Amino acid sequence: METVPRPSRSRSTRLRLGALALSVIAVSGGCASLPPREPLPPDVLAARATLEARWREFHDLRSLAEIRIRRGTRIDRLSGVLLLRAPASLRFEALAPFGTPLLVVASDADAVTLWAVPN
């Protein structure tokens, strides 16, 4: 029976294999888990429950708002009414002093629409 000569590996290949083996051993031996988390204090749990309850009760928000629209070098600052409805509806109306809308911005979960009254 003849033995087939084994091809010799270069020194750099042996060094890479040795480094790989050492890193596998180091990683597998160094696994650790986090200590169990301590329970939250009662006052923190109460504050969290209050915030979650208020978030579930949120239906709409009406407020005055100011927006800035930049078009090239021109910046328009408009004040108006902001209306938000849960879950994802928004409407902003900037009114002229006599009550006619100058700008209306509406949005839902999919699109933003901007209506501007021509100058």
Secondary structure, DSSP 8 states (H G I E B T S, - for coil): ----------HHHHHHHHHHHHHHHHHHHT-----------HHHHHHHHHHHHHHHH--EEEEEEEEEEEETTEEEEEEEEEEEETTTEEEEEEE-TTS-EEEEEEE-SS-EEEEE---
